[in-house]
Amino acid sequence: MTLKCYEHCCSSCIALVNVGKTEGIIPILHGPQACTFGNQIGSMFCRPSRLLTVGTTLHKSEVIFGGEENLRQQIINVYHQYNPKIILVISTCVPQLIGEDVSGVLTELREELPDLKLAYCQTGFNHHFATPRGSDVSWTAVIEVLDPQDKVENSVGLMGRAGQDADSLGVLTSFIREAGITTYAFPAGHLDEMAKIVKAEFLCPIQLVPYQTCKALQNRFDSKIEYIELPVGFQGTSNFLRGVAELTSSQKLKDVVTREETRVLPRFEKIKEEFHKKKTKVLLVTGPSNEISIAKILAEFGAEVLVVPSMRNAFAKQEQALLKARYKDRFRVREDDFDTVLQLVDEFCPDVVFCDFQARVEVTPRLIPVLINENYLNEYGYDYALDFGENFFENLKTPVFNEWQSMMDQYAGGSHVTE
Amino acid sequence: MSQNKDKGKKDSSHLKHTRQMTMKEIHKPSSFEGAVWAVVGIKDARIVFHSPPGCYMMQHMNLLCGEQGGDMYCTQISYANVMMGTEDALEKILLKVAAEKPKVLIIVTSPVIEITGDDVEGIANKIGIEQTIIIRPPIGMTLAEGKEKAFLGLLSLMTKGEKRVEKNVNILGPTYETFNWRADVFELKRMLACIGINVNAVLTADSTVEEIMHAPRAALNVCVYPYDCGRETAVEMEKRFNIPFVANHIPIGFRETAAWLDEIAGLLKVDAATYLSEEIKSGLDFASGLLVSNTLFESSAAICTDNCDSYSVGISSFLSREMGMEICMAAVGTEKAAEQVRKVCDAVMVNPVIDEKKEMFLDKAPTIILGNYYDLKLSTDLGFKNFLMADIPHIGYVFSENRPFMGFMGAKNLVESITNEIYMKIFIETKGEMEGAISAGEVDWALDAERALTRIAEMLPHFVRSIAIKKIHQVADDMAIERNSGVTLKILQEVTRKYTPTRFKGKYATLFADMEEISSDAPSPEPFQFIMDWDEDAKDILEMVPEEFQAKAVEGTEVYARQQGQDRVTVELVKAYQKELGF
């Protein structure tokens, strides 16, 4: 157990922003005001529109006597005001703790509001996979209320991670569509589009997160889950797309992949040369499950990586095994307990750290470049990796760190680390 | 006159020796402003501007739009005065001034007087005010030269043989209308006080006659605008009063401020080590804060402080070396400053005209622009949203002691202002309406548009990438729905022209130019023709289909239409066919 949680945010917050990025679904945060406020503010960075959180803001009396009526009223209010297709109740720690009968409220309301689909997920206690689990549990809840549609033979559903993936899946879908394969992207910005995922014959996860979501789709709609590998970097993207080509027997997609490889390979080779010249050690600590993707890209370039993973589901195990076999000692995973990230920094001596805010404050006094995982999303495909690799060393801003070190040496006794 | 001889001729050869006037001369103050601003800041001196009333009014009014005060009289000379000599007008005014018994009278002559060459000195002698200084800024000299000339004129006030006071310095350079001087001087005094050094006199902003007279008491002269003014005066004071001076560092940024203080402390034998250590540690804590480095490491700045070269040199070095910003362009007033700024910036312009700046803004697409009123107007017109006022002219701008650019507090203020400006503007720009729709509906994207969006993503800094892409995606969807089509490359291009997280306009342009080039290099797609009648908006949907598939799409749609018993292809029919195909 670490001394603090190094993840990005509570699973309630991620569930909130996740469905808060899909038109047609409105989330209601069922919890006390501290919870509503914290998650509202925390979610503001990435919510595009409809910026206010609907919540129940439970009072003490409701904790004692039950907040069901408040929840019921809020659902009715939201339904009449916005007329959404789905309302997702995000039940936070307190309602779970007092054993509120949320599903009972929803059952009653389903009869009262037959046009409305009511979904429900529990969040808050998901330590220590909070950030990605918030995505998975909220998607799973939505899947549970989707209507069946006819399957389209040989079609592929790309299963992303969270709301922001909705706008970045084009890097993969454009190739698959070019090959004439019917493709569905999940998530999408609009519920009508997203709901088509139930038509996909094959579900191909592009992230480690949507494990429960895929299982729910498999159980309800008989979809076939095909985990290939994370489509990031050169090899990962090619292998993923070739895997899809195999599934759908598409020679055209294989040709597209070959064309793309020819396009990008010289640039990848140059990046590898640069990493070969500048031996680099990178520590990546519990991102929104992109720590593995970024580590995978860096390992392919030639860096030595140590990853503290945020996901330990079956997809994560499969990907880790693959990467360990591919990159041997250069790809290490740390799942043992540790107290602080600084402790890992002392052990591993990285040149750069990818982490979240809580770890950053420990590491920056050492004047080691620290990059925030949350800023490195949308990591799929060839071009992301090229852009990432070609600008990697420049983005570290080593001369700036050297400048500050020199100032510290000259005026402040060299070190700013509190021992 | 030759002018008359050539009248009516279309030939413009008579203009060959004339100078082409450029906009740069309009927005740059001259030596006259320099001289007036330098002396009007001496609170208890009586200033007489020997000029026509219009010249006075504009000088005084412009001054008061930026300063808390500053008074001066005027001789209000007329055309008749000029014809007959302006001496009488000057004499009348000086007689009134003499009755006030001023501590010092400073006469600044205007360009008209420089042309008439009137005997200002003779009239001043005749009136006989004991302390009278006459400053005659020559036409064609710069703002900085005008200030310097005024400073040099003030040397005659200074008392010889003053007893030197240890740990006392003069600050040379700040004048009224120097951008942000009040806050900068406040911060410089604060820092010097922290290491036990007192400021004896400031030449000249908010100073008194007494302070200037006793300026030779200082143990050291400190030039804080070494690329603008004060240096020549410091050299002269060294000659006349044996006061050493420093002009090696501009106290902007943590590094240079520390070096500036360290040098002064060394010369005055003061121990500044503890204070500097605290400030540098505090600076590092501040600079390494999450939002600061996240935002600035991937942002670029245009430094357009071309009326204050010391700012240009100091700010560009600070933001680049210590804060990791890219200085993508700079405008300076002299080649000497340009040489320094080029160490951190590849695109330095010396006295650019407005059009040159405009082109450079569009080419470099800075995340933030630091400049004057004209830069603000230009950048706003061009769609750049992040701006920090950092230079004159500002037309009207309120400032006090609070937000320096110089010193340790100045370094923090600059970073605060720039980071907040960039971050908050981009943050707000990527949001839709408070209760607005998240997505307008399901929209098809053409393959090339989908790929272009991924390339646009690469141009966005990581701190804003995913939210900015979401916004662009959403706006493109909306536009396509409005036009009853899918998102085409053309629509995406239009979106990026209209909606852009400020700096990326220029970069987007290169992307679409590249894509057009690629598409013109590609083999021509199979030609197609419409056999049936197509509605125009149904034809528009074809734009979503990659060109190589368009012929097949037309053929397939028409087969489907016939199967459906239709003789015309409508949008509804195309959509029904797409649904049939599983799109």
Boltz contact constraints between the chains, C-beta under 6 A:
constraints:
  - contact:
      token1: [A, 23]
      token2: [B, 437]
      max_distance: 6.0
  - contact:
      token1: [A, 23]
      token2: [B, 438]
      max_distance: 6.0
  - contact:
      token1: [A, 23]
      token2: [B, 439]
      max_distance: 6.0
  - contact:
      token1: [A, 46]
      token2: [B, 467]
      max_distance: 6.0
  - contact:
      token1: [A, 48]
      token2: [B, 432]
      max_distance: 6.0
  - contact:
      token1: [A, 48]
      token2: [B, 438]
      max_distance: 6.0
  - contact:
      token1: [A, 48]
      token2: [B, 470]
      max_distance: 6.0
  - contact:
      token1: [A, 49]
      token2: [B, 432]
      max_distance: 6.0
  - contact:
      token1: [A, 49]
      token2: [B, 433]
      max_distance: 6.0
  - contact:
      token1: [A, 49]
      token2: [B, 436]
      max_distance: 6.0
  - contact:
      token1: [A, 49]
      token2: [B, 438]
      max_distance: 6.0
  - contact:
      token1: [A, 50]
      token2: [B, 435]
      max_distance: 6.0
  - contact:
      token1: [A, 51]
      token2: [B, 434]
      max_distance: 6.0
  - contact:
      token1: [A, 152]
      token2: [B, 582]
      max_distance: 6.0
  - contact:
      token1: [A, 164]
      token2: [B, 466]
      max_distance: 6.0
  - contact:
      token1: [A, 167]
      token2: [B, 469]
      max_distance: 6.0
  - contact:
      token1: [A, 167]
      token2: [B, 470]
      max_distance: 6.0
  - contact:
      token1: [A, 167]
      token2: [B, 473]
      max_distance: 6.0
  - contact:
      token1: [A, 170]
      token2: [B, 450]
      max_distance: 6.0
  - contact:
      token1: [A, 170]
      token2: [B, 453]
      max_distance: 6.0
  - contact:
      token1: [A, 170]
      token2: [B, 454]
      max_distance: 6.0
  - contact:
      token1: [A, 171]
      token2: [B, 454]
      max_distance: 6.0
  - contact:
      token1: [A, 174]
      token2: [B, 447]
      max_distance: 6.0
  - contact:
      token1: [A, 174]
      token2: [B, 450]
      max_distance: 6.0
  - contact:
      token1: [A, 174]
      token2: [B, 451]
      max_distance: 6.0
  - contact:
      token1: [A, 178]
      token2: [B, 447]
      max_distance: 6.0
  - contact:
      token1: [A, 182]
      token2: [B, 582]
      max_distance: 6.0
  - contact:
      token1: [A, 189]
      token2: [B, 439]
      max_distance: 6.0
  - contact:
      token1: [A, 190]
      token2: [B, 439]
      max_distance: 6.0
  - contact:
      token1: [A, 190]
      token2: [B, 441]
      max_distance: 6.0
  - contact:
      token1: [A, 190]
      token2: [B, 442]
      max_distance: 6.0
  - contact:
      token1: [A, 192]
      token2: [B, 442]
      max_distance: 6.0
  - contact:
      token1: [A, 193]
      token2: [B, 442]
      max_distance: 6.0
  - contact:
      token1: [A, 357]
      token2: [B, 290]
      max_distance: 6.0
  - contact:
      token1: [A, 364]
      token2: [B, 288]
      max_distance: 6.0
  - contact:
      token1: [A, 375]
      token2: [B, 462]
      max_distance: 6.0
  - contact:
      token1: [A, 375]
      token2: [B, 463]
      max_distance: 6.0
  - contact:
      token1: [A, 377]
      token2: [B, 466]
      max_distance: 6.0
  - contact:
      token1: [A, 378]
      token2: [B, 466]
      max_distance: 6.0
  - contact:
      token1: [A, 383]
      token2: [B, 454]
      max_distance: 6.0
  - contact:
      token1: [A, 387]
      token2: [B, 458]
      max_distance: 6.0
  - contact:
      token1: [A, 397]
      token2: [B, 297]
      max_distance: 6.0
  - contact:
      token1: [A, 397]
      token2: [B, 324]
      max_distance: 6.0
  - contact:
      token1: [A, 400]
      token2: [B, 324]
      max_distance: 6.0
  - contact:
      token1: [A, 403]
      token2: [B, 321]
      max_distance: 6.0
  - contact:
      token1: [A, 403]
      token2: [B, 322]
      max_distance: 6.0
  - contact:
      token1: [A, 404]
      token2: [B, 284]
      max_distance: 6.0
  - contact:
      token1: [A, 407]
      token2: [B, 255]
      max_distance: 6.0
  - contact:
      token1: [A, 407]
      token2: [B, 280]
      max_distance: 6.0
  - contact:
      token1: [A, 411]
      token2: [B, 258]
      max_distance: 6.0
  - contact:
      token1: [A, 411]
      token2: [B, 276]
      max_distance: 6.0
  - contact:
      token1: [A, 411]
      token2: [B, 277]
      max_distance: 6.0
  - contact:
      token1: [A, 411]
      token2: [B, 280]
      max_distance: 6.0
  - contact:
      token1: [A, 412]
      token2: [B, 277]
      max_distance: 6.0
  - contact:
      token1: [A, 412]
      token2: [B, 280]
      max_distance: 6.0
  - contact:
      token1: [A, 412]
      token2: [B, 281]
      max_distance: 6.0
  - contact:
      token1: [A, 416]
      token2: [B, 281]
      max_distance: 6.0
  - contact:
      token1: [A, 416]
      token2: [B, 284]
      max_distance: 6.0
